[in-house]
Amino acid sequence: MLKGLYIVLGVLLALVIIDYVTGLFAAGAEGKKGTGPGLKSKIGLIGIARKVFIFTIVAVAHLINGVLGDSHLFRDAVVYFYMANELLSILENGGRLGALIPPVIRQAVEVLKSKGGKEGEKEDATTKQP
């Protein structure tokens, strides 16, 4: 049972690291092109804080599962949500770097981004945190 937890947390950790690194690359590329703010230590620190928050929420979900029973359903749902979110962010960063992304995947990312927040809260690609 713990082996499954370690696997999903390992995958989530890998996605978090890949997202942060690709976000750094994208910010650096945008800064060089003059299309974004570039690399800023304050923005990077906020990005790290967000990544730590992800694992804090996973830990809270794990504690809640302890109260609800031994099914791990809540914790796993939280982990899978963040895995999907990190994957979308990695794809976004790839697009910011100019990588070719298949149109079907690009459309799916746009649909998910538009449904992810309230109206008027869409994030500008140049202000996205790594």
C-alpha positions in Angstrom: 0.0 0.0 0.0 2.8 2.5 0.8 4.6 1.5 -2.3 1.7 3.0 -4.4 1.9 6.2 -2.4 5.7 6.5 -3.0 5.1 5.9 -6.7 2.5 8.6 -7.2 4.4 11.1 -4.9 7.6 10.3 -6.9 5.7 11.0 -10.2 4.3 14.2 -8.7 7.7 15.3 -7.5 9.2 14.7 -11.0 6.4 16.7 -12.6 6.9 19.6 -10.2 10.6 19.7 -10.9 10.2 19.4 -14.6 7.5 22.2 -14.5 9.8 24.5 -12.5 12.8 23.9 -14.8 10.8 24.4 -18.0 9.2 27.5 -16.4 12.7 28.9 -15.8 13.7 28.1 -19.4 10.6 29.8 -20.7 11.0 32.9 -18.6 14.7 33.1 -19.7 13.7 32.8 -23.3 10.9 35.4 -23.0 13.3 37.8 -21.3 15.8 37.5 -24.1 13.2 38.1 -26.7 11.7 41.0 -24.8 8.3 39.4 -24.7 8.2 38.8 -20.9 9.8 39.9 -17.6 12.6 37.3 -17.9 14.2 35.6 -14.9 13.4 37.3 -11.6 14.5 35.8 -8.2 11.3 37.0 -6.5 9.1 35.4 -9.1 11.2 32.2 -8.8 10.8 32.2 -5.0 7.1 32.5 -5.3 7.1 29.6 -7.8 9.0 27.5 -5.2 6.5 28.4 -2.5 3.7 27.3 -4.8 5.4 24.0 -5.3 5.8 23.5 -1.5 2.2 24.4 -1.1 1.2 21.5 -3.4 2.9 19.0 -1.1 1.4 20.7 1.9 -2.1 20.1 0.4 -1.2 16.5 -0.4 -0.1 16.0 3.3 -3.4 17.6 4.5 -5.4 15.3 2.2 -3.5 12.3 3.6 -4.3 13.4 7.2 -8.0 13.8 6.2 -8.0 10.3 4.8 -6.8 9.0 8.1 -9.9 10.5 9.7 -12.2 9.3 6.9 -10.9 5.7 6.7 -8.2 3.8 5.0 -9.4 4.2 1.3 -6.9 7.0 0.3 -9.5 8.2 -2.2 -9.3 11.8 -1.2 -5.5 11.9 -1.1 -5.2 10.2 -4.5 -7.7 12.6 -6.0 -5.7 15.5 -4.8 -2.4 14.0 -6.1 -3.9 13.2 -9.5 -5.3 16.7 -9.7 -1.9 18.3 -9.1 -0.3 15.8 -11.5 -2.7 16.9 -14.3 -2.1 20.5 -13.4 1.7 20.2 -13.6 1.4 18.3 -16.9 -0.7 21.2 -18.3 1.8 23.7 -17.0 4.7 21.8 -18.6 2.9 21.8 -22.0 2.3 25.5 -21.6 5.9 26.1 -20.8 6.8 24.1 -23.9 4.6 26.4 -26.0 6.2 29.4 -24.5 9.6 28.0 -25.5 8.3 27.6 -29.1 8.1 23.8 -29.0 5.6 22.2 -31.4 2.5 21.0 -29.5 -0.1 19.0 -31.5 -3.3 21.0 -32.1 -5.5 18.5 -30.3 -3.4 18.9 -27.1 -3.2 22.7 -27.5 -7.0 22.8 -27.8 -7.5 20.6 -24.7 -5.1 22.8 -22.7 -7.0 25.9 -23.7 -10.4 24.3 -22.8 -9.0 23.2 -19.4 -7.5 26.6 -18.8 -10.7 28.4 -19.6 -12.7 26.1 -17.2 -10.1 26.3 -14.5 -10.8 29.8 -13.2 -13.5 32.4 -12.9 -14.1 34.9 -15.7 -11.6 37.6 -15.8 -9.0 35.6 -13.9 -7.2 34.1 -16.9 -3.5 34.2 -16.4 -1.4 36.0 -18.9 1.5 33.8 -20.2 4.0 36.6 -19.5 3.1 36.7 -15.9 2.9 33.0 -15.3 5.1 31.8 -12.4 7.4 28.8 -12.9 
